[in-house]
Amino acid sequence: MNVDGKFRRRVAVIGAGPAGLVAARHFAAPDSPFECKIYEQGSDLGGTWIFTRNVQFDEIGRPVHSCMYENLRTNLPKEVMRYPDFPFPDYEKSNITSEQVLMYLRDYADHFRLREHIEFNKCVKDVRPIGDNDDEWQLTIFDWLTRQTSTDYFDAVIVCNGQFNKQKMPVFKGFDNFQGSKIHSRQYRERSPYAGKRVLVIGGSFSGIDIAMELSNVAKYVYLSHHVKGINGKFPANLKMTSDVDYFFKTGAYFTNGENDEFDDVIVCTGYHHDYPFLHESCEISTDGYGVEPLYKHLINIEHPSMCLPAINIAVAPLQCVDVQIRFFYQLLAGSFQLPEKSEMYNWLRVDQKRRREELGFSARFAHSLGPLQKEYYDDLADTAGVQRIAPVISKLHARVAQLIREDISTFKNRNFKVVDEENFVELVN
Ligand code: FAD
């Protein structure tokens, strides 16, 4: 497109959740040399943070994206969660509600005038590279309001469709025979249907623990079945930790430690798989649900470097991480630096995988987990791209929260923090 006599390269962003908004904030900024279009299948921005009581489809038959539930308070303090260039309002508590996060995302979008670049109700159905030089992409887009399909063409693609949409559902012996209600946490919305009930929650990660604790306020009793080592906390008397499910029977379950009990409801909190149903095989991106390959620095599609997939990491400060990833990609497209040869990028991938397996003991499940590596990762991206680093206080505060969670997962949200400067924070106990 000719603007001011110059050709502006076109960048497509898929999704207007927190990650897509960062992409828009940089690529659609008034001084950006790019033209940026964001496709959002839903009718509003905010992604995961939009609470809805619908569990499968909305009023017009569109699949529900969000799995947000009532009473959720963030597991990261707002001082870590924030975008680097936009602070949260001065809420008293550090761990805030999902409504407050959504309001923040809307304020961010308004502040940077992002809505005008978002095409709402437009679902990207197919993405494929065309041409020989990795410089053109064809997107097929379905409009939920007109039910029409169209195509558009771009020079680069940023995939921000979220990593908490395709539920992971293990097979449990006898589960079909169990007569009570069964859902995945993806469908969990509120605690009131569980009042007075006997509930089994399966999965010892954040959502399992959070939902089990929440239900213990109203349920008769709650079992939390998991195999996670080192969950510490002061849990309510009616919340019992137990081992993995051995098998289900009509009215309850046996556990591998020999315990058994009766249950009215089961909530399976076993997480999510990465999923990119709209990427045509010619994009050459594959995933086993845990790892996405082949990505250079957990971001750039090695086979087609004009495509990136930010926001797939875990154990990070998500909005800070995606901000530096986007600024890296922006500088790459702007020509400020060049990627290494393809063989070198594959070599980086092998070294990274070996290091996380051998040095850090991460299994394949944690293919994109950063944790103790996050500061090094942020700095590497920023320095390579020649952009501002993420403030060191973010990784320090993130590490402190991880430590508090290890010490007592039942109370870690009671701490409040104040960031003093780029390096330091203070900790306040409620
Ligand atoms: P999402 O928020 O999932 O947004 C993706 C967007 O892409 C959606 O709007 C979706 O409609 C759109 N989309 C998908 N496919 C298409 C398509 N084909 N075409 C067009 N649009 C499409 N993070 C924290 O930092 N702190 C927390 O406390 C925290 N708690 C969480 C609690 C829960 C229950 C969950 C599920 C997640 C939590 N997270 C938390 C992680 C949270 O998901 C991320 O912070 C953040 O929402 C990820 O943003 P995203 O933009 O990558 O994905």
Boltz pocket constraint, residues with backbone or C-beta under 6 A from the ligand:
constraints:
  - pocket:
      binder: B
      contacts: [[A, 14], [A, 15], [A, 16], [A, 17], [A, 18], [A, 19], [A, 20], [A, 39], [A, 40], [A, 41], [A, 42], [A, 44], [A, 45], [A, 46], [A, 47], [A, 48], [A, 49], [A, 65], [A, 67], [A, 68], [A, 69], [A, 73], [A, 74], [A, 75], [A, 76], [A, 81], [A, 122], [A, 123], [A, 124], [A, 125], [A, 160], [A, 161], [A, 162], [A, 163], [A, 164], [A, 207], [A, 278], [A, 310], [A, 311], [A, 316], [A, 317], [A, 318], [A, 319]]
      max_distance: 6.0
